[in-house]
Amino acid sequence: MHNLLPITVKRSRADLARDLYTNVPELRALADIDVAVLMNKDSSSMRVSDWKEIGDAIRRGYNKYDGFVVVHGTDTMVFTAAALSFMFKGLSKPVVLTGSQRPLVEIRSDARRNLINSVDLAASGAICEVVIFFDSAVLRGNRAIKASIEEFAAFDSPNWPWLAKVGMEITIQRRFLLARRGCSMKYSHGFDPGVLFLKYFPSMDLAPFIDALASHLFRGVVIEAYGAGNLPSDDGSYLEFLRVAQDKKIPVVIVSQAKQGSVRLDLYETGAVSLKRGAIGGCDITSEAAIVKMMKLLHDRVPYRGFKKAFLTPISGEISCYISASSSRRRPPR
């Protein structure tokens, strides 16, 4: 019998244990389960310190349990998944994040199915990385986005194939899993929240943010640009923003507002201007993962001169540079 630790970020220990075994008695047949209730909050209230609390709980139980299921609200699940994937290197055990669109106690809830499948996945030990399970999809945690507010299939992974599809059987796409290197697990917590995130829009004035950069109120910037990373090359406030960031040695990463495809700053003049002024093209990383990775590298005090190399080097499969449109669309059958 596998020994698992489901971690919840909502509800009391007594309530959760009662609901687990009252509403999902099948769990007893899948694993011996201990429950750790770390916090009782809506996921929209999650903070960097909460990521550490979850990571610390997994670290403490790492040698005791065969796998971990983190029960989490959907609003910020992808941020937590990305953070955990950067905190744990060389995982040899599954860490599965799941939740539901409707509460477990409701008749038409998706919570029961998601929880059963997540525990089954964690007990199997087949996918030893940080993943999100929802509806029928197993997604790499740092590649996932929240795609729907209302559908049970709430999450997707536009730039990386599903790792597995759960139906009558669990079909694993092994060629898309992280390669196991045989190294021991290493745990490193710590994130610097001093990141400015901007979603660019036509006629956006960046002047108000220039003084903030000059005063070092932010230590890193992530900008959501158009298409392949395009931003107006004739916008004085944007060019001054990049100049100040470069002068103050503040890294600027450009990601795309498009959900699928890869940023290529060298494709068009509007991207080349950013590239010449020190901006880093974020390739196919999601905006959420880019923000969290920026936080991690800033906390680890990666120097400005080495920041581009560090950002574009995968920590746990979160980025692949300059993949073609055809390869980025490879997906398992649904």
MIRODO-770740 format. One line per 3 residues: number of its first residue (from 0); their letters; for each residue x, y, z of N, C-alpha, C. Coordinates in steps of 0.02 Angstrom, whole numbers. Layout:
BEGIN
NUM	A	X Y Z X Y Z X Y Z; ...
//
This chain:
BEGIN
0	MHN	43 -59 0 0 0 0 44 62 0; 31 108 -45 71 169 -49 52 218 7; 102 256 29 93 303 83 98 373 55
3	LLP	43 412 60 40 477 27 23 532 78; 44 592 60 27 650 101 -11 701 60; -78 701 65 -115 756 33 -109 820 75
6	ITV	-93 874 43 -85 938 76 -141 984 52; -174 1017 98 -228 1062 78 -211 1133 98; -235 1180 59 -226 1250 77 -293 1282 97
9	KRS	-343 1240 106 -407 1265 130 -439 1212 176; -483 1233 220 -522 1191 264 -480 1167 324; -516 1148 378 -483 1123 437 -464 1050 429
12	RAD	-418 1025 471 -396 956 467 -455 908 478; -496 922 528 -552 877 543 -602 876 486; -618 935 459 -666 939 404 -639 902 343
15	LAR	-576 912 327 -548 881 268 -546 805 275; -522 781 332 -518 709 342 -588 677 337; -637 710 367 -705 684 365 -731 682 293
18	DLY	-721 738 257 -745 741 188 -709 691 143; -644 682 154 -606 636 112 -635 565 116; -645 541 176 -665 472 184 -741 462 180
21	TNV	-779 515 193 -852 509 186 -872 512 113; -844 560 77 -863 571 8 -821 533 -43; -762 513 -22 -717 477 -68 -689 416 -33
24	PEL	-731 367 -16 -706 309 21 -656 267 -20; -656 276 -87 -610 238 -129 -537 254 -113; -524 311 -82 -455 329 -67 -421 278 -22
27	RAL	-460 246 23 -431 196 68 -402 137 30; -431 123 -29 -407 67 -68 -345 85 -110; -331 150 -116 -276 172 -158 -212 183 -118
30	ADI	-218 207 -56 -157 225 -20 -173 235 54; -121 230 95 -124 253 164 -111 327 164; -158 366 189 -155 438 181 -150 473 248
33	DVA	-102 518 253 -99 566 308 -118 634 279; -149 675 320 -172 741 297 -135 795 334; -108 842 297 -76 901 327 -114 963 304
36	VLM	-144 999 350 -179 1061 333 -132 1119 349; -109 1153 298 -59 1204 307 -87 1274 316; -144 1287 284 -173 1354 288 -246 1350 267
39	NKD	-284 1400 285 -355 1403 269 -369 1470 236; -360 1473 170 -369 1535 134 -390 1522 63; -422 1571 33 -437 1567 -38 -371 1573 -76
42	SSS	-365 1538 -132 -300 1538 -167 -282 1606 -196; -331 1650 -205 -316 1717 -228 -276 1757 -176; -274 1733 -115 -236 1766 -61 -167 1735 -50
45	MRV	-147 1688 -94 -82 1656 -86 -25 1706 -92; 27 1694 -52 86 1736 -53 149 1693 -61; 205 1725 -73 268 1689 -80 283 1647 -19
48	SDW	267 1673 40 280 1636 102 239 1572 105; 181 1571 72 140 1510 70 172 1457 27; 204 1477 -28 240 1428 -69 293 1393 -27
51	KEI	328 1431 12 380 1403 55 350 1354 106; 292 1371 133 261 1328 183 242 1260 152; 216 1262 91 200 1199 56 264 1161 40
54	GDA	314 1196 14 377 1163 -2 410 1132 59; 408 1168 115 438 1142 177 403 1078 200; 336 1076 192 298 1017 213 318 957 170
57	IRR	325 968 105 347 913 61 417 891 79; 461 940 91 530 923 109 533 883 173; 494 901 223 495 864 286 472 792 278
60	GYN	423 782 233 396 715 224 426 677 167; 478 704 136 502 675 73 525 603 81; 559 588 134 584 520 144 533 473 175
63	KYD	477 500 195 425 460 229 370 438 182; 355 480 132 297 467 89 319 450 18; 276 414 -17 290 394 -87 269 447 -137
66	GFV	227 493 -115 203 545 -161 163 597 -122; 147 651 -156 114 708 -124 59 734 -169; 1 749 -139 -55 780 -174 -69 846 -139
69	VVH	-65 900 -176 -79 967 -148 -148 988 -172; -195 995 -125 -263 1018 -141 -263 1094 -137; -278 1125 -194 -265 1197 -201 -321 1230 -240
72	GTD	-336 1292 -224 -385 1330 -263 -359 1342 -334; -405 1351 -381 -385 1354 -451 -355 1420 -472; -371 1475 -437 -352 1541 -462 -277 1550 -468
75	TMV	-239 1526 -420 -166 1535 -421 -128 1469 -422; -162 1416 -442 -130 1350 -441 -68 1348 -485; -70 1381 -544 -13 1377 -589 48 1413 -560
78	FTA	37 1466 -522 93 1500 -489 125 1454 -437; 84 1422 -397 111 1376 -346 147 1317 -378; 118 1290 -432 149 1234 -467 217 1254 -494
81	AAL	221 1313 -525 285 1337 -551 336 1345 -495; 314 1375 -440 359 1386 -383 387 1320 -357; 344 1271 -347 366 1206 -322 414 1173 -371
84	SFM	402 1181 -435 446 1150 -485 515 1180 -484; 521 1244 -465 586 1277 -460 619 1264 -392; 579 1247 -342 606 1233 -276 637 1164 -270
87	FKG	608 1115 -306 631 1046 -301 665 1025 -366; 729 1010 -362 766 983 -419 782 910 -406; 777 870 -459 793 798 -452 740 760 -415
90	LSK	676 778 -424 622 742 -391 621 669 -412; 612 624 -364 603 553 -379 535 529 -357; 492 577 -339 424 561 -316 376 611 -346
93	PVV	313 590 -358 264 635 -388 240 689 -339; 231 750 -365 197 803 -329 140 826 -374; 78 811 -353 20 822 -395 -24 877 -364
96	LTG	-36 931 -400 -82 982 -378 -149 971 -411; -202 977 -371 -269 969 -398 -317 1011 -358; -378 1014 -381 -430 1051 -347 -495 1037 -382
99	SQR	-540 1084 -383 -604 1072 -415 -637 1138 -433; -683 1135 -479 -723 1192 -497 -784 1200 -451; -806 1143 -423 -862 1145 -376 -842 1107 -313
102	PLV	-866 1127 -254 -846 1096 -191 -861 1021 -188; -822 985 -150 -828 913 -144 -898 892 -120; -929 931 -78 -993 911 -48 -1051 919 -97
105	EIR	-1041 953 -153 -1095 962 -201 -1104 898 -244; -1166 885 -264 -1181 823 -301 -1143 820 -367; -1141 875 -404 -1108 876 -469 -1037 902 -466
108	SDA	-1005 890 -410 -936 913 -402 -888 871 -444; -836 905 -469 -781 870 -502 -724 853 -454; -734 872 -390 -680 862 -341 -665 788 -329
111	RRN	-717 748 -326 -707 677 -310 -664 643 -362; -682 653 -425 -644 623 -480 -572 648 -481; -564 714 -474 -497 742 -475 -453 715 -419
114	LIN	-483 709 -360 -444 685 -302 -425 611 -310; -472 570 -331 -457 499 -341 -401 489 -392; -407 523 -448 -356 515 -500 -289 544 -478
117	SVD	-289 598 -440 -227 627 -416 -191 581 -367; -229 551 -322 -200 503 -275 -174 442 -312; -211 419 -361 -189 362 -401 -124 378 -437
120	LAA	-120 438 -466 -58 459 -500 0 463 -452; -11 494 -394 42 501 -345 65 433 -320; 18 387 -312 36 320 -287 74 279 -339
123	SGA	61 293 -402 92 252 -455 167 266 -462; 187 327 -445 257 346 -452 281 351 -523; 235 355 -571 253 353 -642 278 420 -668
126	ICE	256 475 -639 275 542 -663 306 580 -605; 371 581 -602 406 610 -545 427 682 -559; 377 724 -563 388 796 -568 327 831 -540
129	VVI	328 897 -538 271 936 -514 220 942 -570; 160 915 -560 109 916 -612 43 943 -584; 0 963 -629 -69 980 -613 -113 927 -645
132	FFD	-159 899 -605 -209 854 -633 -277 888 -628; -312 890 -685 -380 917 -685 -419 884 -742; -479 862 -726 -526 832 -773 -498 766 -799
135	SAV	-459 768 -853 -428 706 -877 -355 718 -897; -330 778 -883 -264 797 -907 -213 799 -850; -153 772 -865 -95 780 -822 -48 828 -858
138	LRG	-37 887 -829 1 939 -860 63 955 -820; 118 969 -854 177 994 -817 157 1058 -782; 171 1062 -718 146 1118 -678 168 1186 -703
141	NRA	232 1191 -723 257 1256 -744 243 1272 -817; 206 1228 -851 184 1242 -920 109 1256 -924; 75 1250 -868 2 1254 -869 -23 1326 -863
144	IKA	-82 1336 -890 -118 1399 -881 -190 1382 -861; -223 1428 -826 -294 1419 -814 -331 1444 -876; -366 1397 -908 -397 1412 -973 -471 1426 -969
147	SIE	-504 1405 -915 -577 1414 -911 -598 1428 -839; -646 1473 -832 -674 1488 -767 -731 1439 -750; -765 1414 -801 -827 1377 -791 -822 1303 -809
150	EFA	-778 1284 -856 -775 1214 -878 -738 1171 -827; -756 1107 -823 -719 1061 -780 -647 1052 -804; -637 1056 -869 -569 1055 -898 -540 1125 -892
153	AFD	-520 1144 -832 -504 1213 -817 -433 1233 -838; -389 1185 -850 -319 1200 -863 -297 1171 -930; -247 1203 -959 -219 1178 -1022 -144 1193 -1021
156	SPN	-110 1167 -1071 -38 1175 -1078 -22 1189 -1151; -31 1251 -1174 -28 1266 -1246 39 1251 -1279; 93 1257 -1241 159 1251 -1272 197 1187 -1252
159	WPW	163 1142 -1219 194 1077 -1204 138 1025 -1201; 149 967 -1231 95 917 -1232 76 894 -1162; 15 871 -1156 -6 839 -1094 43 782 -1079
162	LAK	60 775 -1015 105 720 -995 68 653 -994; 4 657 -979 -37 596 -978 -109 614 -986; -148 566 -1010 -220 573 -1016 -252 517 -976
165	VGM	-299 535 -933 -331 487 -889 -401 473 -914; -413 412 -935 -479 389 -956 -491 321 -924; -511 272 -964 -516 204 -938 -447 180 -914
168	EIT	-395 203 -949 -326 189 -929 -289 255 -923; -231 253 -891 -187 311 -888 -136 304 -944; -141 347 -994 -96 345 -1051 -42 398 -1042
171	IQR	19 376 -1030 75 421 -1015 116 434 -1078; 129 496 -1092 172 516 -1148 244 521 -1121; 278 466 -1116 343 464 -1081 395 508 -1114
174	RFL	391 517 -1179 443 557 -1212 439 630 -1194; 384 651 -1162 378 721 -1142 392 732 -1068; 409 679 -1031 424 686 -960 494 713 -951
177	LAR	506 741 -892 574 762 -875 619 701 -870; 679 707 -898 727 651 -894 752 644 -822; 753 584 -797 781 572 -731 856 564 -737
180	RGC	892 604 -698 965 604 -704 999 564 -648; 960 534 -605 989 493 -552 1021 533 -496; 1012 599 -497 1042 640 -443 993 644 -385
183	SMK	1019 660 -327 977 665 -268 936 729 -271; 880 729 -235 836 787 -235 870 845 -198; 864 904 -226 889 965 -195 832 1014 -186
186	YSH	828 1043 -127 773 1088 -111 801 1158 -98; 774 1207 -133 797 1276 -126 736 1322 -127; 718 1349 -70 661 1394 -68 686 1467 -71
189	GFD	641 1511 -81 657 1582 -82 640 1615 -148; 598 1667 -144 576 1704 -203 575 1778 -186; 598 1819 -231 597 1892 -223 537 1919 -261
192	PGV	487 1945 -225 426 1968 -259 433 2036 -293; 493 2064 -296 502 2130 -324 502 2131 -400; 450 2102 -430 445 2097 -502 388 2141 -527
195	LFL	401 2180 -578 350 2220 -611 325 2182 -672; 259 2170 -675 229 2136 -732 185 2185 -770; 197 2192 -835 159 2239 -877 130 2203 -937
198	KYF	66 2212 -949 34 2188 -1010 26 2248 -1056; 64 2247 -1110 65 2307 -1153 2 2312 -1195; -21 2374 -1205 -79 2387 -1247 -66 2450 -1288
201	PSM	-102 2460 -1344 -90 2518 -1387 -93 2584 -1349; -43 2626 -1360 -37 2693 -1329 -21 2690 -1255; 1 2633 -1230 19 2628 -1160 78 2674 -1145
204	DLA	74 2711 -1091 127 2758 -1071 167 2726 -1014; 230 2712 -1027 272 2681 -976 308 2732 -932; 297 2797 -945 332 2849 -907 322 2841 -831
207	PFI	261 2826 -807 253 2820 -734 297 2765 -702; 318 2716 -742 357 2662 -714 432 2675 -717; 453 2726 -755 524 2739 -763 555 2761 -697
210	DAL	522 2805 -661 547 2827 -596 551 2769 -547; 503 2724 -552 504 2665 -508 565 2622 -521; 583 2614 -585 643 2577 -601 705 2614 -577
213	ASH	707 2679 -589 765 2718 -569 776 2716 -493; 721 2708 -456 725 2706 -382 734 2635 -356; 740 2586 -402 749 2516 -384 690 2489 -343
216	LFR	630 2515 -357 571 2487 -324 557 2417 -350; 580 2403 -411 573 2337 -440 643 2313 -460; 653 2247 -454 718 2219 -469 717 2176 -532
219	GVV	658 2167 -561 651 2129 -622 586 2148 -656; 581 2139 -722 522 2158 -760 504 2102 -808; 439 2087 -812 412 2042 -863 359 2081 -901
222	IEA	367 2084 -967 319 2121 -1009 285 2072 -1056; 218 2074 -1057 179 2036 -1106 172 2079 -1168; 205 2058 -1222 204 2095 -1285 157 2063 -1334
225	YGA	153 2092 -1393 112 2064 -1447 151 2008 -1482; 113 1960 -1508 141 1910 -1553 207 1880 -1531; 258 1886 -1575 323 1855 -1563 368 1898 -1519
228	GNL	338 1944 -1482 375 1988 -1437 380 2059 -1462; 333 2079 -1503 336 2145 -1534 310 2200 -1488; 347 2256 -1487 327 2315 -1450 346 2375 -1493
231	PSD	313 2432 -1484 324 2489 -1530 395 2516 -1527; 430 2515 -1583 499 2539 -1586 503 2615 -1589; 445 2648 -1598 444 2721 -1602 413 2753 -1540
234	DGS	405 2714 -1487 374 2739 -1425 430 2763 -1379; 433 2828 -1370 487 2857 -1329 487 2833 -1257; 427 2825 -1228 425 2804 -1158 450 2732 -1150
237	YLE	434 2689 -1199 458 2620 -1196 533 2617 -1204; 561 2655 -1252 633 2654 -1263 670 2682 -1201; 641 2733 -1171 672 2761 -1110 667 2711 -1052
240	FLR	612 2675 -1049 603 2622 -998 658 2571 -1004; 672 2548 -1066 725 2498 -1076 793 2527 -1061; 804 2590 -1078 868 2622 -1064 883 2624 -989
243	VAQ	832 2645 -950 840 2649 -878 850 2579 -848; 811 2530 -872 819 2462 -847 890 2436 -860; 915 2449 -920 983 2427 -937 1035 2464 -895
246	DKK	1025 2528 -886 1071 2569 -847 1073 2546 -774; 1015 2528 -747 1010 2507 -676 1021 2432 -668; 1036 2397 -724 1049 2325 -722 988 2287 -695
249	IPV	929 2305 -721 867 2271 -703 846 2228 -762; 845 2162 -754 828 2118 -811 756 2128 -833; 746 2128 -900 680 2134 -930 669 2073 -974
252	VIV	617 2034 -959 599 1975 -999 534 1990 -1036; 533 1974 -1100 474 1985 -1141 442 1919 -1159; 378 1912 -1140 338 1854 -1157 282 1876 -1203
255	SQA	242 1829 -1226 190 1846 -1275 120 1844 -1245; 77 1888 -1270 7 1885 -1252 -28 1826 -1285; 1 1800 -1339 -25 1740 -1370 -9 1680 -1325
258	KQG	-55 1634 -1321 -45 1577 -1276 -3 1522 -1307; 2 1521 -1373 38 1467 -1406 91 1496 -1453; 151 1466 -1452 205 1489 -1493 262 1516 -1452
261	SVR	312 1543 -1485 374 1563 -1452 393 1635 -1470; 417 1672 -1420 441 1739 -1431 507 1736 -1470; 512 1777 -1523 572 1783 -1563 586 1857 -1575
264	LDL	628 1886 -1534 642 1957 -1540 682 1974 -1602; 711 1924 -1634 751 1936 -1694 711 1932 -1759; 647 1920 -1754 607 1911 -1815 589 1977 -1848
267	YET	571 2027 -1809 546 2091 -1836 583 2149 -1804; 581 2205 -1837 615 2265 -1811 588 2285 -1743; 523 2276 -1733 493 2296 -1669 518 2253 -1611
270	GAV	540 2192 -1625 570 2151 -1573 645 2163 -1568; 677 2176 -1625 749 2186 -1626 769 2247 -1586; 728 2298 -1584 742 2358 -1544 748 2339 -1470
273	SLK	702 2297 -1447 705 2275 -1377 767 2234 -1364; 784 2190 -1411 842 2147 -1405 906 2188 -1399; 912 2240 -1441 972 2282 -1440 979 2320 -1375
276	RGA	924 2330 -1341 925 2368 -1278 923 2323 -1216; 943 2260 -1226 955 2216 -1169 897 2173 -1148; 838 2177 -1182 782 2135 -1162 795 2062 -1180
279	IGG	765 2018 -1141 773 1946 -1150 708 1918 -1178; 712 1885 -1236 653 1852 -1263 637 1789 -1224; 576 1784 -1199 557 1729 -1155 539 1664 -1188
282	CDI	550 1658 -1253 536 1597 -1290 464 1575 -1278; 452 1512 -1258 384 1488 -1252 361 1480 -1179; 394 1512 -1133 374 1508 -1063 308 1545 -1053
285	TSE	266 1521 -1007 204 1557 -992 219 1619 -951; 174 1667 -952 183 1728 -913 190 1711 -839; 148 1665 -815 150 1648 -744 217 1617 -724
288	AAI	241 1570 -765 305 1538 -749 362 1588 -755; 357 1635 -803 409 1686 -811 414 1730 -748; 357 1749 -722 356 1790 -661 389 1753 -603
291	VKM	369 1690 -593 395 1651 -537 469 1636 -546; 490 1621 -608 561 1608 -620 602 1671 -609; 576 1728 -630 610 1791 -616 618 1801 -541
294	MKL	566 1787 -503 570 1792 -430 625 1747 -401; 629 1686 -428 678 1638 -402 749 1660 -418; 761 1681 -480 829 1701 -499 850 1765 -463
297	LHD	803 1810 -452 819 1871 -414 838 1853 -342; 800 1808 -312 817 1787 -243 885 1754 -241; 901 1714 -293 965 1680 -295 1022 1725 -315
300	RVP	1008 1789 -324 1058 1840 -339 1098 1824 -402; 1063 1802 -453 1095 1791 -518 1117 1859 -545; 1180 1868 -563 1203 1934 -585 1172 1954 -652
303	YRG	1169 2019 -662 1136 2046 -722 1168 2018 -786; 1234 2013 -787 1268 1990 -847 1253 1916 -862; 1237 1879 -811 1222 1808 -821 1148 1792 -821
306	FKK	1106 1844 -818 1034 1832 -808 1002 1800 -869; 1021 1823 -928 992 1796 -989 1005 1721 -994; 1066 1701 -984 1083 1630 -988 1044 1590 -936
309	AFL	1040 1617 -875 1005 1582 -821 931 1576 -837; 901 1630 -864 829 1628 -877 813 1579 -933; 855 1576 -984 841 1534 -1042 864 1462 -1032
312	TPI	895 1448 -975 914 1379 -958 858 1347 -918; 829 1292 -942 773 1260 -905 795 1237 -836; 752 1250 -787 762 1223 -720 725 1157 -714
315	SGE	664 1155 -739 624 1094 -734 576 1089 -792; 601 1101 -852 560 1092 -912 511 1148 -927; 523 1207 -899 474 1262 -906 482 1301 -972
318	ISC	538 1290 -1007 551 1331 -1066 588 1291 -1118; 572 1303 -1181 611 1275 -1237 613 1328 -1290; 673 1348 -1310 681 1407 -1352 672 1393 -1425
321	YIS	635 1438 -1458 630 1441 -1530 605 1376 -1561; 555 1346 -1528 523 1288 -1559 480 1311 -1616; 473 1270 -1667 434 1290 -1725 360 1287 -1711
324	ASS	321 1319 -1754 248 1320 -1744 220 1249 -1746; 249 1206 -1789 222 1139 -1795 238 1098 -1733; 300 1104 -1707 318 1064 -1649 283 1088 -1587
327	SRR	269 1155 -1583 236 1181 -1523 163 1158 -1520; 137 1132 -1575 67 1112 -1575 59 1036 -1566; 115 1001 -1554 109 929 -1543 69 916 -1480
330	RPP	18 876 -1484 -23 864 -1425 -49 793 -1427; -58 763 -1368 -89 697 -1366 -162 702 -1387; -192 648 -1409 -264 649 -1426 -305 664 -1364
333	R	-362 698 -1376 -405 715 -1319 -469 675 -1321
//
